[in-house]
Amino acid sequence: MQTYTEALEVLRSRARPLGREFVPLSQALGRVAAEPVRALADQPPWASAAMDGYALRSADVAAPEGWSVLRVVGQVAAGQWPDRAVEAGTAVRIFTGAPVPPGADAVVPQEDVVETPEGIQVHRPVSPGENVRPPAEDFSAGTVLIPVGRYITPADIALAATAGHASLWVYRPPRVLVLASGQELVEPGQPLEAGRVYDSNSYFLQARLRRLGLPVEGWPCLPDRWEDVCRTLARALDQFDVVITTGGVSVGAYDLIRKAWESLGLETLIAGVAIKPGKPLWVGTADGRWAFGLPGNPGSAYVCLEAFVYPWLWWVQGFPGALPYRFPVILTRAVQNPGSRTLFLRCRLHVRPDGWHAEPAGPQGSHIVWTTARSQALVVVEPNARREAGAPAQAFVPEAHPLDLLLAGPA
């Protein structure tokens, strides 16, 4: 078996972007930039007022003897262009964001001005450039505002709009199909016969992938019949970029998924990983299409999705970073991993003055859904290791969603 890091490196080295598309700004959020977004012009393109007041020459109010009345010769608001220059002894009424008229080098706030019938008086010195936003203060023409490979945030959307871009080049997301396999599975809401269980994996996987903003479909559960499995997987591979299955990848007589993929010509990249839970993971590829065979136990499917599928999904969307991101936590209990496999411990998070604390979310059996539902982080425990309570550890938050951290209160 490959180690966790070896298997992850195999995925990273083989992952390639699936293509690009030109999308409106309204559809670019959460995507990855496929081309650099450059500033088309200086921002701001001209000197502008930082507040409401009067545009004037600072030399006219530089000293007490210069505190004479300045004649107001015009007005300019945001969206207008000045129709006259400011000359010695004059001022122009100006509003926030409006272009500073030629000749003026400062804006004095209206609250610092004394209005008289003849004009205005300013009873304090005013420095050159005061309350004036210089041209290109935000960015200059040609500046790369959004580099290739950047995950596009709401602030990036604002930046691109400020620069005048109506659409952006982004990497295409993969088209995903989720399939559960096993004759023991029953759709939720149907009568549960003896010896059968409800399908939860496909619902979890679809929900998780939709939360990433991916186009995902789910098909009915696969029965444990060779012809049906091969026919369905062949049709799936023709329609989707990646097919994610659960169950049927171990070595039992009814484990047909891996054998079916290999019979369809997929190259095996991963066939078992030294992790717990999730050991039977299988990954294959052919002609730019991918298949992930996740174990059928819910805890195993959860760990494999977050530890392997999640980073792969971002790599094929052009994200270059090292994934999944890890961050330091402090263990609230001692943790023992006596085996030779990397342990992924499903934990809850609590924030305290000295940092994030992680505690096991419940029994760690791979079949227990309750523990997965209560967990907010996966703590990585290396093989043959023991971590005492209070010891530092590394974890990653699978959901990577601020709401999950806000909800990380007491159990």
C-alpha positions as a Python dict, from the first residue, in 0.01 Angstrom:
ca = {
    (1, 'M'): (0, 0, 0),
    (2, 'Q'): (100, 358, -56),
    (3, 'T'): (138, 589, 240),
    (4, 'Y'): (-94, 886, 277),
    (5, 'T'): (167, 1132, 147),
    (6, 'E'): (267, 904, -140),
    (7, 'A'): (-91, 861, -257),
    (8, 'L'): (-158, 1234, -230),
    (9, 'E'): (153, 1308, -438),
    (10, 'V'): (36, 1065, -707),
    (11, 'L'): (-287, 1259, -738),
    (12, 'R'): (-113, 1595, -741),
    (13, 'S'): (138, 1491, -1005),
    (14, 'R'): (-131, 1357, -1240),
    (15, 'A'): (-398, 1623, -1192),
    (16, 'R'): (-436, 1868, -1481),
    (17, 'P'): (-684, 2153, -1533),
    (18, 'L'): (-988, 2044, -1732),
    (19, 'G'): (-1012, 2357, -1946),
    (20, 'R'): (-1110, 2722, -1924),
    (21, 'E'): (-1425, 2925, -1965),
    (22, 'F'): (-1507, 3296, -1985),
    (23, 'V'): (-1776, 3374, -1726),
    (24, 'P'): (-1956, 3690, -1611),
    (25, 'L'): (-1844, 3840, -1281),
    (26, 'S'): (-2168, 3717, -1125),
    (27, 'Q'): (-2055, 3358, -1188),
    (28, 'A'): (-1684, 3391, -1100),
    (29, 'L'): (-1712, 3369, -721),
    (30, 'G'): (-1537, 3063, -582),
    (31, 'R'): (-1370, 2980, -912),
    (32, 'V'): (-996, 2979, -989),
    (33, 'A'): (-848, 3242, -1221),
    (34, 'A'): (-717, 3096, -1547),
    (35, 'E'): (-567, 3422, -1677),
    (36, 'P'): (-422, 3720, -1492),
    (37, 'V'): (-667, 4006, -1448),
    (38, 'R'): (-485, 4333, -1515),
    (39, 'A'): (-582, 4692, -1448),
    (40, 'L'): (-697, 4858, -1767),
    (41, 'A'): (-630, 5209, -1631),
    (42, 'D'): (-507, 5391, -1322),
    (43, 'Q'): (-744, 5385, -1025),
    (44, 'P'): (-842, 5648, -950),
    (45, 'P'): (-770, 5791, -1296),
    (46, 'W'): (-747, 6146, -1162),
    (47, 'A'): (-706, 6326, -831),
    (48, 'S'): (-1033, 6322, -638),
    (49, 'A'): (-1178, 6461, -318),
    (50, 'A'): (-1167, 6241, -9),
    (51, 'M'): (-1454, 6428, 158),
    (52, 'D'): (-1709, 6707, 113),
    (53, 'G'): (-1558, 7053, 135),
    (54, 'Y'): (-1379, 7308, -81),
    (55, 'A'): (-1100, 7259, -332),
    (56, 'L'): (-841, 7536, -301),
    (57, 'R'): (-477, 7629, -327),
    (58, 'S'): (-298, 7548, -3),
    (59, 'A'): (-74, 7851, -53),
    (60, 'D'): (-381, 8076, -10),
    (61, 'V'): (-431, 7955, 351),
    (62, 'A'): (-76, 7873, 453),
    (63, 'A'): (-40, 8139, 727),
    (64, 'P'): (-258, 8365, 944),
    (65, 'E'): (-196, 8661, 717),
    (66, 'G'): (-333, 8453, 432),
    (67, 'W'): (-663, 8385, 603),
    (68, 'S'): (-852, 8610, 368),
    (69, 'V'): (-1187, 8540, 210),
    (70, 'L'): (-1173, 8296, -83),
    (71, 'R'): (-1433, 8354, -351),
    (72, 'V'): (-1633, 8042, -441),
    (73, 'V'): (-1640, 8019, -821),
    (74, 'G'): (-1815, 7688, -882),
    (75, 'Q'): (-1916, 7345, -771),
    (76, 'V'): (-1829, 6989, -876),
    (77, 'A'): (-1991, 6665, -761),
    (78, 'A'): (-1905, 6301, -815),
    (79, 'G'): (-1972, 6207, -1176),
    (80, 'Q'): (-1908, 6560, -1301),
    (81, 'W'): (-1597, 6711, -1454),
    (82, 'P'): (-1473, 7055, -1336),
    (83, 'D'): (-1556, 7334, -1580),
    (84, 'R'): (-1306, 7582, -1444),
    (85, 'A'): (-968, 7601, -1270),
    (86, 'V'): (-897, 7724, -919),
    (87, 'E'): (-695, 8043, -932),
    (88, 'A'): (-539, 8250, -654),
    (89, 'G'): (-800, 8371, -407),
    (90, 'T'): (-1073, 8131, -522),
    (91, 'A'): (-1220, 7795, -420),
    (92, 'V'): (-1463, 7541, -566),
    (93, 'R'): (-1731, 7362, -368),
    (94, 'I'): (-1653, 6990, -401),
    (95, 'F'): (-1807, 6661, -291),
    (96, 'T'): (-1655, 6325, -206),
    (97, 'G'): (-1525, 6141, -511),
    (98, 'A'): (-1541, 6439, -743),
    (99, 'P'): (-1236, 6527, -957),
    (100, 'V'): (-1020, 6800, -805),
    (101, 'P'): (-1024, 7103, -1037),
    (102, 'P'): (-700, 7215, -1206),
    (103, 'G'): (-502, 7458, -991),
    (104, 'A'): (-629, 7317, -660),
    (105, 'D'): (-393, 7103, -453),
    (106, 'A'): (-601, 7044, -137),
    (107, 'V'): (-954, 6996, -9),
    (108, 'V'): (-1058, 7150, 321),
    (109, 'P'): (-1354, 6982, 498),
    (110, 'Q'): (-1671, 7189, 505),
    (111, 'E'): (-1674, 7180, 887),
    (112, 'D'): (-1340, 7369, 892),
    (113, 'V'): (-1479, 7651, 680),
    (114, 'V'): (-1652, 7972, 788),
    (115, 'E'): (-1899, 8085, 525),
    (116, 'T'): (-1940, 8458, 467),
    (117, 'P'): (-2146, 8658, 215),
    (118, 'E'): (-1827, 8720, 17),
    (119, 'G'): (-1702, 8358, 21),
    (120, 'I'): (-1526, 8129, 271),
    (121, 'Q'): (-1258, 8163, 532),
    (122, 'V'): (-1030, 7884, 656),
    (123, 'H'): (-879, 7958, 995),
    (124, 'R'): (-602, 7698, 987),
    (125, 'P'): (-314, 7609, 758),
    (126, 'V'): (-389, 7350, 491),
    (127, 'S'): (-115, 7122, 361),
    (128, 'P'): (-65, 7039, -6),
    (129, 'G'): (-242, 6712, -90),
    (130, 'E'): (-468, 6725, 215),
    (131, 'N'): (-785, 6522, 160),
    (132, 'V'): (-692, 6459, -202),
    (133, 'R'): (-676, 6105, -338),
    (134, 'P'): (-391, 6105, -589),
    (135, 'P'): (-418, 5931, -927),
    (136, 'A'): (-331, 5557, -920),
    (137, 'E'): (-341, 5551, -539),
    (138, 'D'): (-531, 5220, -556),
    (139, 'F'): (-349, 5066, -852),
    (140, 'S'): (-178, 5160, -1177),
    (141, 'A'): (-262, 5055, -1531),
    (142, 'G'): (-114, 4715, -1608),
    (143, 'T'): (-103, 4596, -1245),
    (144, 'V'): (-195, 4228, -1201),
    (145, 'L'): (-499, 4245, -976),
    (146, 'I'): (-586, 3873, -974),
    (147, 'P'): (-305, 3626, -1057),
    (148, 'V'): (-350, 3291, -1227),
    (149, 'G'): (-439, 3021, -974),
    (150, 'R'): (-609, 3254, -726),
    (151, 'Y'): (-934, 3140, -565),
    (152, 'I'): (-1169, 3426, -646),
    (153, 'T'): (-1326, 3589, -340),
    (154, 'P'): (-1601, 3855, -314),
    (155, 'A'): (-1326, 4118, -271),
    (156, 'D'): (-1164, 3997, -595),
    (157, 'I'): (-1498, 4041, -769),
    (158, 'A'): (-1506, 4402, -645),
    (159, 'L'): (-1148, 4455, -761),
    (160, 'A'): (-1221, 4324, -1109),
    (161, 'A'): (-1536, 4537, -1133),
    (162, 'T'): (-1344, 4844, -1020),
    (163, 'A'): (-1102, 4781, -1306),
    (164, 'G'): (-1388, 4753, -1553),
    (165, 'H'): (-1382, 4377, -1620),
    (166, 'A'): (-1728, 4236, -1687),
    (167, 'S'): (-1610, 3875, -1730),
    (168, 'L'): (-1314, 3663, -1622),
    (169, 'W'): (-1130, 3358, -1753),
    (170, 'V'): (-1159, 3079, -1497),
    (171, 'Y'): (-1085, 2708, -1495),
    (172, 'R'): (-1377, 2480, -1569),
    (173, 'P'): (-1509, 2279, -1274),
    (174, 'P'): (-1535, 1902, -1317),
    (175, 'R'): (-1869, 1741, -1395),
    (176, 'V'): (-1920, 1493, -1111),
    (177, 'L'): (-2134, 1181, -1075),
    (178, 'V'): (-2191, 1011, -739),
    (179, 'L'): (-2285, 643, -725),
    (180, 'A'): (-2337, 418, -425),
    (181, 'S'): (-2310, 43, -476),
    (182, 'G'): (-2439, -253, -282),
    (183, 'Q'): (-2755, -462, -290),
    (184, 'E'): (-2801, -394, 81),
    (185, 'L'): (-2875, -23, 22),
    (186, 'V'): (-3224, 123, 37),
    (187, 'E'): (-3333, 476, -51),
    (188, 'P'): (-3431, 684, 257),
    (189, 'G'): (-3808, 693, 295),
    (190, 'Q'): (-3860, 340, 162),
    (191, 'P'): (-3948, 40, 381),
    (192, 'L'): (-3637, -112, 536),
    (193, 'E'): (-3626, -488, 494),
    (194, 'A'): (-3429, -714, 725),
    (195, 'G'): (-3059, -716, 649),
    (196, 'R'): (-3064, -387, 457),
    (197, 'V'): (-2958, -29, 545),
    (198, 'Y'): (-3040, 317, 418),
    (199, 'D'): (-2800, 483, 175),
    (200, 'S'): (-2637, 784, 339),
    (201, 'N'): (-2306, 805, 154),
    (202, 'S'): (-2439, 929, -179),
    (203, 'Y'): (-2643, 1200, -4),
    (204, 'F'): (-2342, 1312, 196),
    (205, 'L'): (-2111, 1317, -107),
    (206, 'Q'): (-2354, 1510, -323),
    (207, 'A'): (-2419, 1766, -50),
    (208, 'R'): (-2048, 1811, 17),
    (209, 'L'): (-1967, 1860, -350),
    (210, 'R'): (-2256, 2100, -405),
    (211, 'R'): (-2126, 2304, -114),
    (212, 'L'): (-1809, 2347, -320),
    (213, 'G'): (-2023, 2485, -602),
    (214, 'L'): (-1963, 2187, -832),
    (215, 'P'): (-2212, 2050, -1084),
    (216, 'V'): (-2293, 1708, -939),
    (217, 'E'): (-2548, 1440, -1017),
    (218, 'G'): (-2651, 1125, -837),
    (219, 'W'): (-2774, 805, -1000),
    (220, 'P'): (-2962, 517, -835),
    (221, 'C'): (-2760, 270, -630),
    (222, 'L'): (-2573, 5, -825),
    (223, 'P'): (-2674, -358, -766),
    (224, 'D'): (-2404, -620, -720),
    (225, 'R'): (-2443, -760, -1072),
    (226, 'W'): (-2141, -760, -1302),
    (227, 'E'): (-2316, -671, -1627),
    (228, 'D'): (-2516, -389, -1468),
    (229, 'V'): (-2208, -247, -1297),
    (230, 'C'): (-1995, -249, -1613),
    (231, 'R'): (-2270, -102, -1829),
    (232, 'T'): (-2351, 177, -1582),
    (233, 'L'): (-1986, 273, -1521),
    (234, 'A'): (-1912, 283, -1895),
    (235, 'R'): (-2206, 518, -1950),
    (236, 'A'): (-2100, 732, -1652),
    (237, 'L'): (-1742, 766, -1773),
    (238, 'D'): (-1871, 887, -2110),
    (239, 'Q'): (-2077, 1167, -1955),
    (240, 'F'): (-1874, 1294, -1657),
    (241, 'D'): (-1521, 1411, -1581),
    (242, 'V'): (-1511, 1215, -1256),
    (243, 'V'): (-1721, 935, -1114),
    (244, 'I'): (-1716, 890, -736),
    (245, 'T'): (-1845, 558, -608),
    (246, 'T'): (-1881, 421, -258),
    (247, 'G'): (-1852, 54, -174),
    (248, 'G'): (-1735, -237, -385),
    (249, 'V'): (-1361, -162, -379),
    (250, 'S'): (-1242, -417, -124),
    (251, 'V'): (-1161, -783, -191),
    (252, 'G'): (-1493, -953, -124),
    (253, 'A'): (-1687, -1161, -373),
    (254, 'Y'): (-1939, -878, -419),
    (255, 'D'): (-1678, -601, -452),
    (256, 'L'): (-1711, -540, -827),
    (257, 'I'): (-1632, -170, -870),
    (258, 'R'): (-1254, -186, -899),
    (259, 'K'): (-1267, -490, -1126),
    (260, 'A'): (-1524, -321, -1350),
    (261, 'W'): (-1317, -2, -1383),
    (262, 'E'): (-1008, -199, -1473),
    (263, 'S'): (-1204, -401, -1730),
    (264, 'L'): (-1304, -70, -1889),
    (265, 'G'): (-938, 22, -1936),
    (266, 'L'): (-872, 259, -1648),
    (267, 'E'): (-515, 283, -1523),
    (268, 'T'): (-491, 210, -1152),
    (269, 'L'): (-313, 493, -967),
    (270, 'I'): (-405, 404, -610),
    (271, 'A'): (-512, 64, -483),
    (272, 'G'): (-519, 83, -106),
    (273, 'V'): (-369, 348, 122),
    (274, 'A'): (-211, 305, 464),
    (275, 'I'): (-469, 521, 642),
    (276, 'K'): (-736, 455, 904),
    (277, 'P'): (-1018, 469, 819),
    (278, 'G'): (-1019, 449, 438),
    (279, 'K'): (-769, 177, 355),
    (280, 'P'): (-952, 27, 48),
    (281, 'L'): (-948, 356, -153),
    (282, 'W'): (-906, 299, -528),
    (283, 'V'): (-832, 567, -791),
    (284, 'G'): (-803, 522, -1166),
    (285, 'T'): (-791, 735, -1480),
    (286, 'A'): (-817, 708, -1857),
    (287, 'D'): (-825, 972, -2132),
    (288, 'G'): (-862, 1260, -1890),
    (289, 'R'): (-1153, 1098, -1705),
    (290, 'W'): (-1120, 992, -1342),
    (291, 'A'): (-1277, 744, -1104),
    (292, 'F'): (-1258, 745, -725),
    (293, 'G'): (-1369, 428, -553),
    (294, 'L'): (-1437, 518, -191),
    (295, 'P'): (-1498, 255, 77),
    (296, 'G'): (-1857, 185, 173),
    (297, 'N'): (-1828, 257, 545),
    (298, 'P'): (-1949, 615, 601),
    (299, 'G'): (-1650, 720, 814),
    (300, 'S'): (-1408, 581, 555),
    (301, 'A'): (-1590, 753, 268),
    (302, 'Y'): (-1581, 1081, 461),
    (303, 'V'): (-1206, 1064, 528),
    (304, 'C'): (-1119, 962, 171),
    (305, 'L'): (-1333, 1240, 27),
    (306, 'E'): (-1167, 1506, 241),
    (307, 'A'): (-811, 1371, 232),
    (308, 'F'): (-792, 1285, -140),
    (309, 'V'): (-1093, 1386, -351),
    (310, 'Y'): (-1115, 1737, -208),
    (311, 'P'): (-758, 1841, -297),
    (312, 'W'): (-785, 1671, -637),
    (313, 'L'): (-1098, 1871, -715),
    (314, 'W'): (-908, 2196, -661),
    (315, 'W'): (-600, 2084, -853),
    (316, 'V'): (-804, 2006, -1164),
    (317, 'Q'): (-962, 2352, -1130),
    (318, 'G'): (-619, 2513, -1150),
    (319, 'F'): (-554, 2578, -781),
    (320, 'P'): (-178, 2530, -728),
    (321, 'G'): (-163, 2526, -349),
    (322, 'A'): (-64, 2244, -119),
    (323, 'L'): (-383, 2080, 4),
    (324, 'P'): (-541, 2004, 236),
    (325, 'Y'): (-435, 2297, 453),
    (326, 'R'): (-329, 2201, 802),
    (327, 'F'): (-329, 2416, 1111),
    (328, 'P'): (-209, 2360, 1468),
    (329, 'V'): (-444, 2238, 1738),
    (330, 'I'): (-404, 2125, 2098),
    (331, 'L'): (-536, 1783, 2195),
    (332, 'T'): (-778, 1770, 2488),
    (333, 'R'): (-719, 1395, 2536),
    (334, 'A'): (-434, 1152, 2488),
    (335, 'V'): (-439, 983, 2146),
    (336, 'Q'): (-278, 648, 2067),
    (337, 'N'): (-210, 518, 1715),
    (338, 'P'): (-27, 187, 1760),
    (339, 'G'): (-71, 73, 1399),
    (340, 'S'): (126, 129, 1081),
    (341, 'R'): (-140, 342, 916),
    (342, 'T'): (-192, 720, 944),
    (343, 'L'): (-492, 783, 1165),
    (344, 'F'): (-751, 1048, 1079),
    (345, 'L'): (-928, 1131, 1402),
    (346, 'R'): (-1271, 1291, 1366),
    (347, 'C'): (-1276, 1574, 1620),
    (348, 'R'): (-1470, 1871, 1745),
    (349, 'L'): (-1304, 2210, 1779),
    (350, 'H'): (-1317, 2456, 2068),
    (351, 'V'): (-1148, 2794, 2065),
    (352, 'R'): (-971, 2899, 2386),
    (353, 'P'): (-728, 3180, 2473),
    (354, 'D'): (-425, 2965, 2383),
    (355, 'G'): (-564, 2850, 2046),
    (356, 'W'): (-784, 2581, 1892),
    (357, 'H'): (-843, 2265, 2095),
    (358, 'A'): (-950, 1935, 1939),
    (359, 'E'): (-1128, 1647, 2108),
    (360, 'P'): (-1257, 1322, 1957),
    (361, 'A'): (-1614, 1369, 1840),
    (362, 'G'): (-1714, 1020, 1952),
    (363, 'P'): (-1637, 655, 1879),
    (364, 'Q'): (-1406, 634, 1579),
    (365, 'G'): (-1546, 319, 1415),
    (366, 'S'): (-1567, 370, 1039),
    (367, 'H'): (-1934, 267, 1038),
    (368, 'I'): (-2047, 537, 1285),
    (369, 'V'): (-2222, 826, 1111),
    (370, 'W'): (-2299, 1014, 1435),
    (371, 'T'): (-1931, 1084, 1500),
    (372, 'T'): (-1883, 1219, 1149),
    (373, 'A'): (-2186, 1445, 1184),
    (374, 'R'): (-2046, 1595, 1506),
    (375, 'S'): (-1688, 1639, 1383),
    (376, 'Q'): (-1546, 1963, 1251),
    (377, 'A'): (-1184, 1866, 1191),
    (378, 'L'): (-964, 1572, 1104),
    (379, 'V'): (-661, 1543, 1332),
    (380, 'V'): (-371, 1360, 1170),
    (381, 'V'): (-188, 1111, 1394),
    (382, 'E'): (117, 949, 1238),
    (383, 'P'): (175, 571, 1257),
    (384, 'N'): (309, 424, 1582),
    (385, 'A'): (261, 751, 1766),
    (386, 'R'): (112, 863, 2096),
    (387, 'R'): (5, 1219, 2167),
    (388, 'E'): (-62, 1322, 2525),
    (389, 'A'): (-341, 1555, 2634),
    (390, 'G'): (-222, 1911, 2584),
    (391, 'A'): (19, 1811, 2307),
    (392, 'P'): (20, 1996, 1974),
    (393, 'A'): (-114, 1823, 1663),
    (394, 'Q'): (-197, 1901, 1302),
    (395, 'A'): (-554, 1915, 1173),
    (396, 'F'): (-751, 2032, 877),
    (397, 'V'): (-1110, 2153, 866),
    (398, 'P'): (-1275, 1956, 586),
    (399, 'E'): (-1568, 2189, 537),
    (400, 'A'): (-1344, 2498, 526),
    (401, 'H'): (-1649, 2712, 595),
    (402, 'P'): (-1657, 2998, 850),
    (403, 'L'): (-1995, 2889, 982),
    (404, 'D'): (-1848, 2561, 1104),
    (405, 'L'): (-1591, 2747, 1313),
    (406, 'L'): (-1854, 2980, 1454),
    (407, 'L'): (-2052, 2675, 1563),
    (408, 'A'): (-1749, 2511, 1727),
    (409, 'G'): (-1882, 2555, 2078),
    (410, 'P'): (-1926, 2294, 2350),
    (411, 'A'): (-2065, 1959, 2243),
}
